[in-house]
Structure formats: C-alpha cells, structure tokens
Amino acid sequence: MMIDPAVLAAEFGEAASKVAIDGWPCRLRFETLPAPHRKPRLPLGDGAVYVFAIGSAYGSAAPCGVGTVLKVGEVGPGNEQRFTRSHYRPSAPGISTLAQSLLAHPILWSWLGIQHIDVDTAGEWMLDNLDRIHFFMPGERTKVRAALEIYVRARVGSVFEGVSIGAKRRARLAG
C-alpha cells in the first residue's frame, strides 16, 4: 500500500544518511498526481522514482483497495519517453511497461476491479484510475535514485515487479 510520500522521503533521507549513500544528501522533492491524471513531464535535468497506485475513487470499490501499488520504477534525466508515455502503451518495443503487465495477467483483473481492458483501452484505464507519485532528484545522483527505488519498492510493495517482461526479451529467454 502506498505510504504518504512525505513520510517515505523523510525516512529514506534518514536511512540514506546512516549508510552514507553516495550523492546523499541532495534535493529530493515529490509530487502526487491523483486519478484521473495526465501524462506527466520529467523536469529537465532530473531523474525520478515513480509509483503507479490505485486511486481513491476507483479503489474504494475495487477488492485490492485504495493505494495498492502496481509499479515502482526509475528513470534518469533525458528519459522523457519512458517517464511520460511508455508505461501507458502495451506495445512499447523492447521494454516492459505497466500496460503490458496489466494485459498479460488477467488473473488479477477481478482483484484489481477491472471488468475489461485491451490494447486500445489499457492506457486510458491507467490515466482514469491510477495515482502517480514521483520523487525527483538531480539527474546525476544515480546511486541515490537506485537506492530510493529499492527503498520505495520495499516499503510499499509492487504487484507487477518482475512478473512481466517485454516480448523481445521473453523471446530471447525462450529460445
């Protein structure tokens, strides 16, 4: 379940200081885009850790509940495509996206409250029903970004971590 981003950021800061994460301390800010949301922009020069979570209006009727985290990820500066658009597309070549994961695992649809989605509607369903939470830091702080992604994922859980891979990678692994 998603935790208040201010609490996560503060607790991460304490933990990062204790273990002397390279690049910490640095500027760390967060924002929440509640559902329905628009595709966000990655601020110039920043890297980000992002979270997709079930929104409050939709989640109040879904068996999984409000705040269920579907995906935690990270991007470096200049990766606007992945941050802004890729996760909403089931056919992003060579990468795993949240839309792909949703379509690949219909066994979870009833728990997530999904009646039906398909390649044409998955992205719209995400925009309408999921909150996005972003943690931004200076782009060159790669070790901070990597540590924050692991920290957030460990604290909030994530339904689709490691369960869906892109079609090209899946084909390489199969044969």
KOLPA-273837 format. One line per 2 residues: number of its first residue (from 1); their letters; for each residue x, y, z of N, C-alpha, C, CB. Coordinates in nm, 3 decimals. Last residue first. Glycine has a CB too. Layout:
N
NUM	A	X:Y:Z:X:Y:Z:X:Y:Z:X:Y:Z  ...
***
This chain:
175
175	GA	1.434:-1.890:-2.629:1.498:-1.970:-2.732:1.630:-1.926:-2.771:1.418:-1.974:-2.847  1.335:-1.748:-2.416:1.272:-1.875:-2.451:1.354:-1.956:-2.551:1.134:-1.849:-2.508
173	LR	1.478:-1.513:-2.409:1.492:-1.604:-2.297:1.437:-1.743:-2.332:1.420:-1.548:-2.174  1.392:-1.393:-2.646:1.534:-1.425:-2.629:1.553:-1.528:-2.519:1.615:-1.298:-2.596
171	AR	1.119:-1.357:-2.585:1.158:-1.445:-2.695:1.304:-1.486:-2.684:1.132:-1.375:-2.829  1.141:-1.172:-2.377:1.077:-1.301:-2.350:1.118:-1.401:-2.460:0.920:-1.285:-2.343
169	RK	1.247:-0.956:-2.518:1.327:-1.020:-2.414:1.272:-1.159:-2.382:1.330:-0.932:-2.286  1.027:-0.900:-2.685:1.158:-0.933:-2.743:1.245:-1.005:-2.640:1.228:-0.806:-2.794
167	AG	0.821:-0.842:-2.496:0.810:-0.956:-2.586:0.945:-0.996:-2.645:0.712:-0.924:-2.699  0.921:-0.754:-2.159:0.888:-0.723:-2.297:0.894:-0.846:-2.387:0.980:-0.617:-2.350
165	IS	0.781:-0.915:-1.872:0.894:-0.864:-1.947:0.851:-0.842:-2.091:1.015:-0.960:-1.939  0.646:-0.929:-1.554:0.619:-0.912:-1.696:0.742:-0.854:-1.762:0.497:-0.821:-1.719
163	VG	0.729:-0.953:-1.292:0.640:-1.056:-1.347:0.614:-1.042:-1.495:0.510:-1.054:-1.275  0.883:-0.755:-1.164:0.947:-0.879:-1.204:0.857:-0.984:-1.267:1.010:-0.937:-1.090
161	EF	0.615:-0.607:-1.009:0.761:-0.610:-1.018:0.809:-0.748:-1.055:0.825:-0.565:-0.886  0.337:-0.575:-0.981:0.392:-0.625:-1.106:0.543:-0.624:-1.115:0.338:-0.546:-1.216
159	VS	0.277:-0.486:-0.715:0.213:-0.603:-0.773:0.291:-0.660:-0.890:0.072:-0.568:-0.817  0.479:-0.394:-0.462:0.450:-0.362:-0.600:0.400:-0.488:-0.670:0.576:-0.304:-0.672
157	GV	0.558:-0.223:-0.152:0.523:-0.340:-0.232:0.491:-0.297:-0.374:0.405:-0.415:-0.170  0.647:-0.015:0.002:0.508:-0.011:-0.043:0.464:-0.137:-0.116:0.487:0.108:-0.132
155	RA	0.914:-0.072:0.080:0.819:-0.016:0.177:0.674:-0.027:0.133:0.852:0.127:0.204  1.042:-0.165:-0.150:1.039:-0.248:-0.029:0.932:-0.201:0.069:1.175:-0.247:0.039
153	RV	1.011:0.055:-0.320:0.952:-0.074:-0.355:0.941:-0.164:-0.232:1.036:-0.143:-0.465  1.163:0.248:-0.180:1.018:0.267:-0.201:0.952:0.134:-0.232:0.992:0.368:-0.316
151	YI	1.420:0.128:-0.194:1.359:0.162:-0.066:1.207:0.174:-0.080:1.418:0.293:-0.012  1.468:0.110:-0.470:1.465:-0.012:-0.388:1.392:0.013:-0.256:1.609:-0.064:-0.361
149	EL	1.462:0.388:-0.531:1.371:0.293:-0.597:1.357:0.166:-0.513:1.421:0.259:-0.739  1.672:0.484:-0.371:1.535:0.526:-0.343:1.435:0.432:-0.409:1.513:0.670:-0.392
147	AA	1.894:0.367:-0.496:1.862:0.333:-0.357:1.718:0.370:-0.322:1.959:0.403:-0.260  1.881:0.492:-0.747:1.872:0.346:-0.737:1.834:0.304:-0.595:2.006:0.281:-0.777
145	RV	1.912:0.763:-0.669:1.793:0.719:-0.741:1.774:0.567:-0.729:1.802:0.760:-0.890  2.166:0.756:-0.554:2.051:0.797:-0.472:1.923:0.746:-0.538:2.047:0.953:-0.456
143	KT	2.314:0.687:-0.775:2.310:0.594:-0.662:2.196:0.629:-0.566:2.444:0.594:-0.587  2.278:0.911:-0.945:2.231:0.778:-0.986:2.221:0.680:-0.869:2.324:0.721:-1.090
141	RE	2.258:1.204:-0.967:2.260:1.129:-0.840:2.207:0.987:-0.863:2.176:1.202:-0.730  2.217:1.349:-1.194:2.347:1.283:-1.180:2.358:1.200:-1.052:2.458:1.386:-1.182
139	GP	1.963:1.468:-1.166:1.984:1.354:-1.254:2.113:1.279:-1.234:1.977:1.400:-1.392  1.833:1.542:-0.845:1.923:1.578:-0.955:1.962:1.454:-1.035:2.049:1.649:-0.901
137	MF	1.500:1.399:-0.811:1.630:1.436:-0.758:1.720:1.476:-0.875:1.693:1.319:-0.676  1.159:1.334:-0.728:1.258:1.390:-0.819:1.386:1.424:-0.745:1.202:1.516:-0.888
135	FH	0.914:1.104:-0.717:1.020:1.158:-0.633:1.129:1.205:-0.730:1.075:1.051:-0.528  0.566:1.082:-0.775:0.702:1.100:-0.828:0.793:1.156:-0.720:0.702:1.193:-0.951
133	IR	0.282:0.892:-0.827:0.361:0.962:-0.726:0.504:0.965:-0.780:0.353:0.892:-0.584  -0.033:0.873:-0.969:0.112:0.866:-0.992:0.179:0.949:-0.885:0.151:0.915:-1.135
131	DL	-0.326:0.671:-0.944:-0.248:0.786:-0.898:-0.104:0.763:-0.944:-0.256:0.804:-0.742  -0.553:0.540:-1.185:-0.430:0.529:-1.106:-0.375:0.665:-1.066:-0.325:0.452:-1.184
129	ND	-0.776:0.580:-1.350:-0.792:0.512:-1.221:-0.668:0.505:-1.132:-0.838:0.377:-1.246  -0.728:0.712:-1.596:-0.853:0.737:-1.523:-0.850:0.688:-1.379:-0.966:0.671:-1.595
127	LM	-0.483:0.611:-1.683:-0.499:0.756:-1.662:-0.621:0.786:-1.576:-0.511:0.829:-1.797  -0.553:0.336:-1.706:-0.448:0.381:-1.613:-0.463:0.529:-1.581:-0.309:0.353:-1.672
125	WE	-0.745:0.343:-1.909:-0.782:0.292:-1.776:-0.681:0.340:-1.672:-0.789:0.138:-1.777  -0.581:0.433:-2.118:-0.688:0.520:-2.070:-0.735:0.476:-1.931:-0.806:0.519:-2.168
123	GA	-0.418:0.205:-2.150:-0.360:0.334:-2.114:-0.464:0.430:-2.057:-0.294:0.397:-2.234  -0.611:0.006:-2.225:-0.529:-0.007:-2.104:-0.473:0.128:-2.058:-0.414:-0.105:-2.129
121	TD	-0.749:0.020:-2.468:-0.806:0.088:-2.351:-0.720:0.084:-2.226:-0.938:0.027:-2.319  -0.628:-0.124:-2.671:-0.675:0.011:-2.701:-0.720:0.089:-2.578:-0.788:0.004:-2.800
119	VD	-0.571:-0.370:-2.564:-0.460:-0.287:-2.609:-0.502:-0.143:-2.637:-0.399:-0.347:-2.733  -0.814:-0.374:-2.293:-0.746:-0.434:-2.407:-0.637:-0.338:-2.453:-0.845:-0.467:-2.523
117	IH	-1.013:-0.467:-2.012:-0.924:-0.373:-2.081:-0.863:-0.450:-2.197:-0.812:-0.315:-1.983  -1.285:-0.513:-1.797:-1.223:-0.546:-1.926:-1.130:-0.431:-1.965:-1.331:-0.571:-2.036
115	QI	-1.307:-0.478:-1.519:-1.405:-0.558:-1.592:-1.346:-0.605:-1.724:-1.533:-0.476:-1.617  -1.100:-0.468:-1.245:-1.105:-0.443:-1.389:-1.208:-0.537:-1.452:-0.964:-0.464:-1.455
113	GL	-1.039:-0.500:-0.980:-1.165:-0.436:-1.014:-1.180:-0.406:-1.162:-1.181:-0.310:-0.937  -0.824:-0.646:-0.902:-0.799:-0.504:-0.930:-0.928:-0.429:-0.968:-0.697:-0.490:-1.043
111	WS	-0.948:-0.894:-0.889:-0.895:-0.835:-0.765:-0.870:-0.685:-0.783:-0.764:-0.906:-0.724  -1.000:-0.928:-1.162:-1.113:-0.919:-1.067:-1.067:-0.859:-0.935:-1.175:-1.059:-1.043
109	WL	-0.731:-0.926:-1.271:-0.831:-0.824:-1.304:-0.943:-0.817:-1.203:-0.888:-0.851:-1.440  -0.544:-1.125:-1.239:-0.554:-1.023:-1.134:-0.667:-0.923:-1.157:-0.425:-0.948:-1.124
107	IP	-0.552:-1.273:-1.467:-0.587:-1.341:-1.343:-0.606:-1.240:-1.229:-0.479:-1.443:-1.306  -0.442:-1.126:-1.671:-0.585:-1.107:-1.644:-0.632:-1.181:-1.518:-0.665:-1.154:-1.763
105	HA	-0.165:-1.032:-1.741:-0.204:-1.103:-1.619:-0.352:-1.081:-1.584:-0.117:-1.059:-1.503  -0.109:-0.879:-1.961:-0.051:-1.013:-1.955:-0.102:-1.096:-1.838:0.099:-1.003:-1.946
103	LL	-0.223:-0.631:-1.913:-0.282:-0.718:-2.016:-0.232:-0.862:-2.006:-0.252:-0.662:-2.154  -0.051:-0.535:-1.711:-0.195:-0.545:-1.688:-0.260:-0.642:-1.787:-0.261:-0.408:-1.699
101	SQ	0.194:-0.539:-1.850:0.173:-0.624:-1.732:0.025:-0.643:-1.703:0.243:-0.564:-1.609  0.153:-0.344:-2.047:0.182:-0.483:-2.084:0.151:-0.577:-1.968:0.329:-0.499:-2.127
99	AL	0.122:-0.119:-1.878:0.012:-0.161:-1.965:0.032:-0.306:-2.010:0.000:-0.069:-2.088  0.380:-0.103:-1.767:0.267:-0.138:-1.682:0.148:-0.184:-1.766:0.227:-0.019:-1.594
97	TS	0.631:-0.262:-1.975:0.550:-0.148:-1.932:0.437:-0.195:-1.842:0.494:-0.071:-2.053  0.955:-0.346:-2.077:0.836:-0.386:-2.004:0.762:-0.261:-1.958:0.872:-0.477:-1.883
95	IG	1.086:-0.302:-2.410:1.082:-0.273:-2.266:0.952:-0.324:-2.206:1.096:-0.121:-2.241  1.074:-0.357:-2.685:1.196:-0.386:-2.611:1.195:-0.356:-2.462:1.303:-0.312:-2.669
93	PA	0.828:-0.120:-2.773:0.926:-0.220:-2.816:1.045:-0.233:-2.720:0.976:-0.187:-2.955  0.521:-0.108:-2.629:0.648:-0.036:-2.628:0.759:-0.137:-2.660:0.674:0.034:-2.488
91	SP	0.247:-0.181:-2.630:0.337:-0.226:-2.737:0.465:-0.144:-2.743:0.267:-0.220:-2.871  0.083:-0.073:-2.443:0.110:-0.216:-2.434:0.210:-0.266:-2.537:-0.018:-0.291:-2.451
89	RY	0.151:0.230:-2.284:0.143:0.162:-2.414:0.173:0.013:-2.398:0.240:0.225:-2.515  0.205:0.355:-2.053:0.065:0.356:-2.095:0.043:0.277:-2.224:0.017:0.499:-2.113
87	HS	0.479:0.358:-2.027:0.401:0.269:-1.940:0.254:0.259:-1.980:0.411:0.317:-1.798  0.569:0.560:-2.217:0.587:0.416:-2.239:0.496:0.328:-2.155:0.727:0.379:-2.211
85	RT	0.535:0.840:-2.147:0.445:0.768:-2.237:0.453:0.616:-2.232:0.471:0.811:-2.373  0.704:0.955:-1.942:0.579:1.018:-1.984:0.483:0.923:-2.056:0.609:1.133:-2.073
83	FR	0.928:0.792:-1.893:0.858:0.857:-1.783:0.717:0.900:-1.823:0.937:0.977:-1.734  1.012:0.717:-2.150:0.972:0.614:-2.052:0.888:0.676:-1.941:1.096:0.545:-1.992
81	QE	1.061:0.978:-2.264:0.971:0.880:-2.327:0.922:0.777:-2.225:1.043:0.809:-2.443  1.256:1.100:-2.102:1.119:1.152:-2.105:1.020:1.050:-2.160:1.113:1.279:-2.188
79	NG	1.518:1.073:-2.009:1.438:0.956:-2.045:1.289:0.991:-2.038:1.471:0.836:-1.952  1.664:1.287:-1.917:1.660:1.266:-2.061:1.580:1.144:-2.103:1.799:1.253:-2.113
77	PG	1.777:1.132:-1.618:1.745:1.253:-1.694:1.749:1.222:-1.844:1.844:1.367:-1.660  1.635:0.803:-1.552:1.737:0.906:-1.545:1.696:1.027:-1.626:1.871:0.852:-1.595
75	VE	1.377:0.647:-1.362:1.432:0.695:-1.490:1.538:0.799:-1.462:1.320:0.753:-1.580  1.217:0.369:-1.205:1.304:0.487:-1.201:1.351:0.521:-1.341:1.424:0.465:-1.107
73	GV	0.920:0.236:-1.042:1.029:0.238:-1.138:1.114:0.362:-1.123:0.977:0.228:-1.279  0.662:0.032:-0.939:0.761:0.130:-0.895:0.874:0.122:-0.995:0.811:0.102:-0.746
71	KL	0.321:-0.056:-0.969:0.453:-0.046:-1.031:0.535:0.062:-0.963:0.441:-0.017:-1.181  0.095:-0.078:-0.806:0.110:-0.168:-0.919:0.251:-0.169:-0.975:0.013:-0.130:-1.028
69	VT	-0.017:-0.059:-0.480:0.088:-0.018:-0.573:0.104:-0.123:-0.681:0.222:0.006:-0.499  -0.317:0.046:-0.349:-0.242:-0.072:-0.391:-0.143:-0.029:-0.499:-0.337:-0.184:-0.443
67	GV	-0.473:0.267:-0.287:-0.330:0.273:-0.258:-0.251:0.150:-0.294:-0.311:0.301:-0.117  -0.775:0.103:-0.205:-0.706:0.229:-0.234:-0.558:0.215:-0.199:-0.770:0.346:-0.155
65	GC	-0.826:-0.244:-0.305:-0.828:-0.129:-0.217:-0.746:-0.011:-0.264:-0.782:-0.169:-0.084  -0.887:-0.484:-0.429:-0.749:-0.459:-0.387:-0.737:-0.341:-0.292:-0.661:-0.436:-0.508
63	PA	-1.161:-0.465:-0.501:-1.120:-0.554:-0.392:-0.977:-0.528:-0.341:-1.130:-0.696:-0.438  -1.282:-0.134:-0.555:-1.203:-0.247:-0.603:-1.158:-0.334:-0.486:-1.079:-0.198:-0.684
61	AS	-1.401:0.089:-0.450:-1.490:-0.019:-0.493:-1.413:-0.143:-0.540:-1.580:0.030:-0.605  -1.191:0.253:-0.388:-1.291:0.233:-0.284:-1.388:0.120:-0.320:-1.368:0.362:-0.259
59	GY	-1.041:0.282:-0.619:-1.001:0.182:-0.521:-1.102:0.156:-0.412:-0.875:0.223:-0.459  -1.158:0.503:-0.749:-1.165:0.369:-0.808:-1.141:0.262:-0.702:-1.063:0.355:-0.923
57	AS	-1.094:0.709:-0.563:-1.232:0.688:-0.610:-1.248:0.546:-0.664:-1.270:0.792:-0.719  -0.808:0.676:-0.517:-0.907:0.666:-0.409:-1.049:0.641:-0.459:-0.906:0.793:-0.327
55	GI	-0.606:0.462:-0.736:-0.660:0.588:-0.686:-0.774:0.570:-0.588:-0.705:0.673:-0.799  -0.335:0.245:-0.712:-0.481:0.254:-0.729:-0.532:0.381:-0.662:-0.552:0.129:-0.671
53	AF	-0.025:0.377:-0.840:-0.106:0.317:-0.732:-0.254:0.337:-0.762:-0.069:0.380:-0.595  0.297:0.391:-0.954:0.158:0.384:-1.001:0.080:0.313:-0.892:0.146:0.311:-1.140
51	VY	0.576:0.594:-0.900:0.489:0.491:-0.845:0.353:0.504:-0.912:0.477:0.503:-0.689  0.921:0.668:-0.972:0.777:0.688:-0.991:0.700:0.568:-0.940:0.745:0.713:-1.139
49	VA	1.202:0.861:-0.936:1.143:0.734:-0.899:0.993:0.760:-0.906:1.190:0.684:-0.754  1.405:1.046:-1.168:1.285:1.027:-1.087:1.265:0.880:-1.050:1.162:1.078:-1.161
47	GD	1.626:1.318:-1.245:1.590:1.178:-1.251:1.470:1.161:-1.160:1.708:1.085:-1.209  1.647:1.633:-1.421:1.613:1.550:-1.305:1.602:1.403:-1.343:1.483:1.597:-1.242
45	GL	1.683:1.782:-1.649:1.798:1.759:-1.562:1.772:1.670:-1.442:1.849:1.887:-1.514  1.353:1.891:-1.663:1.484:1.895:-1.727:1.595:1.876:-1.624:1.503:2.027:-1.802
43	PL	1.104:1.674:-1.532:1.173:1.803:-1.530:1.315:1.792:-1.587:1.178:1.858:-1.386  0.893:1.493:-1.731:1.013:1.479:-1.648:1.086:1.612:-1.649:1.105:1.362:-1.699
41	RP	0.540:1.518:-1.715:0.666:1.554:-1.781:0.779:1.533:-1.681:0.665:1.703:-1.832  0.260:1.282:-1.717:0.348:1.385:-1.661:0.469:1.414:-1.750:0.395:1.343:-1.524
39	KR	-0.060:1.251:-1.846:0.077:1.202:-1.856:0.171:1.313:-1.811:0.109:1.155:-2.001  -0.302:1.329:-1.593:-0.248:1.343:-1.728:-0.108:1.285:-1.729:-0.248:1.492:-1.774
37	HP	-0.543:1.141:-1.396:-0.424:1.225:-1.414:-0.391:1.235:-1.563:-0.304:1.169:-1.335  -0.826:1.112:-1.182:-0.763:1.091:-1.312:-0.646:1.187:-1.329:-0.865:1.110:-1.426
35	AP	-0.565:1.034:-0.953:-0.650:0.994:-1.064:-0.776:1.078:-1.065:-0.686:0.844:-1.055  -0.313:1.275:-0.855:-0.424:1.184:-0.827:-0.503:1.151:-0.954:-0.518:1.245:-0.722
33	LT	0.009:1.297:-0.842:-0.090:1.325:-0.945:-0.206:1.229:-0.921:-0.030:1.311:-1.091  0.233:1.432:-0.617:0.130:1.331:-0.636:0.033:1.380:-0.742:0.056:1.299:-0.503
31	EF	0.585:1.474:-0.579:0.454:1.524:-0.620:0.361:1.406:-0.635:0.464:1.606:-0.753  0.886:1.564:-0.403:0.787:1.469:-0.452:0.664:1.543:-0.498:0.751:1.366:-0.343
29	RL	1.243:1.604:-0.397:1.107:1.656:-0.385:1.010:1.553:-0.444:1.092:1.794:-0.457  1.555:1.650:-0.286:1.459:1.543:-0.313:1.321:1.603:-0.292:1.484:1.417:-0.220
27	RC	1.888:1.745:-0.315:1.749:1.789:-0.326:1.662:1.670:-0.361:1.735:1.902:-0.432  2.093:1.534:-0.106:2.068:1.614:-0.225:1.923:1.659:-0.222:2.100:1.534:-0.356
25	PW	2.346:1.387:0.105:2.215:1.444:0.078:2.212:1.521:-0.054:2.174:1.536:0.192  2.418:1.146:-0.144:2.322:1.195:-0.044:2.397:1.275:0.060:2.245:1.078:0.022
23	GD	2.622:1.048:-0.295:2.537:1.150:-0.355:2.433:1.207:-0.260:2.468:1.094:-0.475  2.617:0.727:-0.163:2.694:0.820:-0.245:2.598:0.918:-0.314:2.779:0.744:-0.350
21	IA	2.488:0.681:0.155:2.464:0.661:0.012:2.540:0.769:-0.065:2.310:0.665:-0.022  2.540:0.625:0.439:2.625:0.710:0.354:2.611:0.677:0.205:2.770:0.696:0.396
19	VK	2.369:0.512:0.614:2.456:0.421:0.539:2.543:0.494:0.436:2.372:0.316:0.468  2.241:0.734:0.727:2.303:0.633:0.814:2.401:0.545:0.739:2.197:0.547:0.879
17	SA	2.134:0.864:0.502:2.239:0.928:0.581:2.314:0.826:0.666:2.180:1.038:0.671  1.939:0.683:0.424:2.049:0.713:0.332:2.164:0.779:0.405:2.000:0.803:0.217
15	AE	1.762:0.697:0.645:1.831:0.572:0.614:1.953:0.597:0.525:1.734:0.474:0.545  1.676:0.966:0.624:1.741:0.917:0.747:1.822:0.792:0.718:1.637:0.888:0.856
13	GF	1.560:0.961:0.366:1.670:1.052:0.399:1.747:1.007:0.522:1.618:1.191:0.419  1.353:0.776:0.402:1.463:0.745:0.311:1.583:0.832:0.344:1.421:0.765:0.165
11	EA	1.192:0.927:0.573:1.252:0.803:0.622:1.367:0.758:0.532:1.146:0.692:0.629  1.121:1.138:0.399:1.191:1.165:0.526:1.262:1.040:0.577:1.093:1.217:0.632
9	AL	0.989:0.998:0.192:1.106:1.080:0.163:1.187:1.105:0.290:1.063:1.214:0.099  0.775:0.875:0.334:0.874:0.795:0.263:1.002:0.874:0.238:0.817:0.744:0.130
7	VA	0.639:1.107:0.422:0.694:1.013:0.519:0.802:0.928:0.453:0.583:0.923:0.578  0.563:1.214:0.178:0.646:1.294:0.268:0.713:1.204:0.372:0.562:1.404:0.338
5	PD	0.397:1.013:0.069:0.528:1.039:0.010:0.620:1.124:0.098:0.511:1.107:-0.123  0.232:0.777:0.265:0.246:0.921:0.242:0.387:0.950:0.187:0.220:1.001:0.374
3	IM	0.234:0.468:0.090:0.256:0.543:0.213:0.268:0.690:0.175:0.385:0.492:0.290  0.044:0.223:-0.073:0.120:0.347:-0.080:0.121:0.415:0.056:0.062:0.441:-0.187
1	M	0.083:-0.119:0.000:0.000:0.000:0.000:0.088:0.125:0.000:-0.095:0.000:0.122
***
